[in-house]
Amino acid sequence: MKKFLIIAFFPLVFACQPTSKNEGTSEEVEDGSEYIEYNNPPAEGFDQEGSDLLATLLADKVMSAMGGRKAWDETRFISWNFFGRRTHIWDKLEGDVRIEEPSNNLTILMNIHSEKGKVMIGGEEVSNPDSLSKYLDMGKRYWINDSYWLVMPYKLKDSGVTLRYIGEDTTQLGEKSDIIRMSFKDVGVTPQNVYDVWVDVESKFVTQWAYYTDANQEEPRFTTPWSDYKKYGTIYLSGDRGDYKLSDIKVLQEVPPNTFDSFEIVAL
């Protein structure tokens, strides 16, 4: 396991409390240090005590670069295709999700908070309670995994997350970056997972990540880029993961009224 290093890039005074501003601002104060404010409060349950100040600051800078907390909070509907396997339409406000997996002729309509919903496979609605429960559990696991590949940079200060600063490095493409390590406490379906996240020193976009099945693993199971950022609505998202692609990304203000209720095909 890597040794954690705390390296100060510059003297700074950090405002820990959220401000009334929508996005990050910075200004130089009299002693030459940089005063930075970010309206990016952590989710309830974020491991503030166990997280490094510098790693937390970098998470705030990522949020600001990606459009800002206000823009993220006000984003309502996101749709995308995950690696050509399945499509998602997600109501971020209500928690409703529509998942379609053509290879299995499968459609899942559910709420990720209540874990209730309905499923159609092979043209037939699933009525058996045990089978329905199995497919709804599958749907939630799909959503957890597939959405993380798309929106992870917005979730650096989620409940259960601990952030530690690793140090400076370059990505596989030679981009100079700072690395944050993300670990988890009793959240999600695989809380033992660990991610290293490369944050570009100039853009503050996440440009690479590495995945470890647990903290004792010396080498990651994979390392992929985060590239091809585009602005969708008021936020930035990236769909290029090297050999893997997230495609047909859309951010919408509204979707057809039957999106989360009907098995009929939905056109966005």
N, C-alpha and C positions, 0 to 999 in steps of 0.2 A: 504493500500500500504506500502511496506517495506520502512524503512528509509535508505537512501544511506549513506554508510560509506566509508571514504577514509582512508585506513590503509597502512602505508608504511612497507613493509617487510624488506627492507634494503635500506641504502642510495644508490642512483644511479644517474648517469648522463646519460640522454637518448638522443640519436641522432635522431632528428625528421626528418631529411632529408634523402632520400634514398641514399644508397651507391652503389659502383660499384660491391659489393660482391653479390653473388647469394642467400646466405642464411645467417641466423643470426650468429653472432659471439659475444663472450663476453670475457672480460679479466679484471683482477683486476688492478686498477690504484693506484698511490702512496698513496693516502689517505685512501685506503682500500675499497673504494666504487667500484661498478661494472659498467663498461662502456659497453653498449650494442648497437649494430648496427643491423638494419634489413632493408633489401631491400624489403620493403613491403609497398609502397606508397598507400595511401587511394584512392578509386575511387573518381572521381569528384562528389561533392555533399555530401560526407561523413561529418557528423556533428563533425568536429574536435573541434570546440569551445565548443560545449555542451558535449563532451565526456571527461571522466576522463583520465588523463595521465596513471594511473595504468591499467585501463581497456584496453586502446589502446595498452599498452606494452604487456599485456597478449594475446591480439589478434595476435600480431606479433609473440609471442612465439608459439602460436597454429599453425600459418602458417609455421613456421620453422620446428616444429615437424612433420607436415603432409607431408613434402617433400620439402617445400620452395616455394617461389613465382615463381621462374623461372620454376620449375617443373610443377606447376599449370598452368602457362601461356602457357607452351608448350604442355600441354595435349590437344589432339584434339578431339577424339571421346570417349564418355562414353555411355555404355548401362547398363540397369538394369531392373528388374521386381519390381514393386511397390505393395507390400502386396499380391502378387498373382493375382492382378486385371488387370494390364496392363503393357506392356513393352514399354520402351523408347530407342531410339537410338538418340543421341544428338551430333551434330557437334558444339562443343563449339566455334570454330573459326568463322564459318559462321552463326550460329544461326539456322541451319536447324534441324528439329526434325521429327522423325517417331514414332508415337504412335499407338499401337495396343491393343485393348480391346476385347478379345475373347468373353466375355459374351454377348456383343452387336454386334458381328461380325463387328466391327468398326475399320477402319484404317484412321488415320489422317496424312497427309504429309504437313508440313507447315514450314514457317520461323517465328520464334518468334519475330523478329524485325519488319518485314514488315507486319506480321499477314496475309499474303497471302498463299494460298495453295489449296489443294484439299482433298476430303473426300470420302470414300467408306463405305457404311453401308448395311448390308444384301446382299452383292454381287453387289450392284448398286452404281455407282458414283453419288454423290449429285450434281444436276445441278441448283436447285432453289436457287437464290442468297440469300434469307433470311435464308433458311435452311443451306446453306453453311456457311454464316456468324455466325450462331448459333453454328455450330459444330467447326468452327475455334476458336471461343471465348472459347468454352469448352476445346479445345485442349491446348490453352495457359494457361488456369487455371489449367488443369491437370499438365502441365509441371512446372509451377511455384510452385505448391504444392509438386509434387513428387520429383522434383530435390532438393528442400530445405531440404527434409528429408534425402537426400544423401550427399549434398555438403555444407550444412550450415557453417561448420567451415571455409571454404575458403571465405565466404562472410561476415565476421564480420565487414569489413571496406568498405562495399558497399555504393553506393549513397543512401542518405536518412537515414542511420543508425546512431543512437546515442548509445554509450556504456557507461554504468556506473558501477562502481565497487560496489558490494553488501557486500562482506565480505567472511570469511572462513566458510566452512560447510563440511559435509560428504555426499556422495551420499547414495542412498537407499542400496547400497552394502557395505557401510562403507568406501569408498575411500575418503581420505582427498583432498579437492578441494578448489579452489577460484571460486567465482560466479560473472559472468558478466551479467548485464541486458541489453538486446537489445530492443530498441524501434525505431519507424520509423516516418519519416516526409514525407507525400505526395508521397509515393512510394508503388507499388504493388497494389493488389486488396483489401487488408485488412490492411491499414496502422495503424489501431488502435491496432493491435495485439502487444503483448509483450512476450518476451522469457527470461527466466533465463537459463544461460548456465554454467554448472559446468566444470571447467578446472582442470584436475588432477595436483597436485602440483609437481609430479615427472615427468611424461611422457609429460605433456602439451597437451595431447589429450583431446578433449571434451568427457566426460564420462556420461553426463546426461543432459537433458533439461526439462524445464517446460514451458507450454504454457498457456498464459492468453489471453482471447478475447479482453481485454482492460486493461489499467493501473489501473483502479479503482477496479478491481476484486481482492478480498483478497486471494482466493485460486485458484490454477491453474486448468484448465479443465483436464489436464493430465500431468503426469511426466513419462518419459521413459528413459531407459538407452541408451547410445551409446557405443556399445561394439562389439567384434569380428572384430577388425581392421586387415586388411590385406593390403599388398602392391600390388597395381595394376599399372603396368608400373613404373613410378617414384613417384607416390603419394600414400597416405594411405587413405582408405575409410573404413567405418564401415557399416555393414548391419543389425545388431541386435538391434531392438527397443523393446525388451521384448516380448510382445504378438504380435508384428508386425515385419515382416521381409522384408528386401530388398534383393533380391536374383539375381542370374545370373549376378553379377556385372562384367563388363569388361571395361578395358581401352585399346583402339586400336589406332594404327597409321594410319590404313586405313580401309575402309568398302567397300562392293561391290558397283560398280558405280551406280546401280539402287536404292540404299537404300532410297533416298529422292525423287525419281521421279516416281517409279513404285509401283503399288499395289501388285505386285507379292511378294510372301513370300521371305524374306531375311534371309539367313543363315550366321551367323557371325562365 
